[in-house]
Amino acid sequence: MDERASQHPELTTSGPQSPAQGPGAGNALPLRMYTGLAPWFHLLTAPADYAEEAAFYWNAICSAGSAPPRTLLELGSGGGNNASHMKAHCRLTLVDLSPQMLALSRSLNPECEHLMGDMRSVRLGRLFDAVFIHDAICYMLTEVDLERAIQTAYVHCKPGGVALFAPDVVRETFRVSTDHGGHDGAGRAMRYLEWTWDPDPDDSTYLTDFAYLLRDEKGEVRVEMDRHQLGLFARADWLRIIRIGCGSSAAPGLSHGPSPSCTARSGPESRCFSASSLARPKEIRCPGGSIGSSEMTAWWPVGLI
Ligand SMILES: C[S@@+](CC[C@H](N)C(=O)[O-])C[C@H]1O[C@@H](n2cnc3c(N)ncnc32)[C@H](O)[C@@H]1O
């Protein structure tokens, strides 16, 4: 048995789990985009638009580790948009809570392994060179859930492996905002309005309300609404929770530092965080130039386990 697996017996005992609750389990209502509306997801956000972003994450992971990963686990892999680009580099295992989103991703990425599981609790019984949690980490609404997701990343990471956590925002970069977009597909099309706000600045969540305009093959248009509750944590809380999630003795090298080449995308405040089980933490550098979705985040908490 692998040393890490023997330290974490839960790794060897259970496979992917049936989720007790649906995607974004802390949300009061089921998230329609990840359930009934999942077949529309690629018209909300198209895989082709992720090329630059996925390259950024891949480079961040590679520069954090000693060698490019050969195996990568993505938790909360959604429509498989990042995966559709990352799969050129390594073998991907994609885990999501939503069977509908897994089906969509499978249609885009048939060569990748797809498994249903909750990032807070899934235990696959094997280790990966790298673990990646992109925007799905924002569905962790409490520190406890965030810690559980980080711990899931940790127990699936080979010693010296890399974990990358990329939330859309941290508390310091949160802004009330609106956005809109959408895409035309084969015979049907979608446009959306996204409205982000924070009804209670004292708690650890914010809301994004969506209005979707869905035009079907007959040219008929309907409107659907969706409310997503998302987690909001300060940078210092991220660092503290990553340290706890990795076990304090396993992550002595948690640090953050400037990442000068990020400035084109995220302004002079750019930083990347890293946490390392190795004696010396490594600074994550990101490639220069702007990234497709410049609003995504100015800060990238990064866990290097
Ligand atoms: C915005 S989508 C991710 C899109 C993804 N970044 C991509 O490249 O396509 C968010 C996903 O997180 C999933 N999710 C939410 N809570 C989860 C949890 N506790 N465990 C696993 N997946 C979860 C949802 O089902 C949804 O598919």
The ligand as a Gaussian input file, in Angstrom:
#p B3LYP/6-31G(d) Opt

LIG

0 1
 C      -19.071000      25.988000     -12.580000
 S      -19.182000      24.242000     -12.614000
 C      -17.493000      23.779000     -12.914000
 C      -17.079000      24.020000     -14.319000
 C      -15.664000      23.536000     -14.598000
 N      -14.709000      24.451000     -13.997000
 C      -15.404000      23.343000     -16.063000
 O      -14.238000      23.522000     -16.477000
 O      -16.322000      22.959000     -16.799000
 C      -19.345000      23.838000     -10.921000
 C      -19.528000      22.353000     -10.690000
 O      -19.327000      22.082000      -9.301000
 C      -20.118000      20.960000      -9.007000
 N      -20.233000      20.836000      -7.544000
 C      -20.869000      21.657000      -6.679000
 N      -20.735000      21.205000      -5.420000
 C      -19.969000      20.076000      -5.495000
 C      -19.462000      19.154000      -4.539000
 N      -19.734000      19.297000      -3.232000
 N      -18.702000      18.114000      -4.966000
 C      -18.459000      17.938000      -6.292000
 N      -18.912000      18.774000      -7.247000
 C      -19.654000      19.836000      -6.852000
 C      -21.419000      21.214000      -9.716000
 O      -22.170000      20.029000      -9.900000
 C      -20.897000      21.814000     -11.025000
 O      -20.802000      20.829000     -12.022000

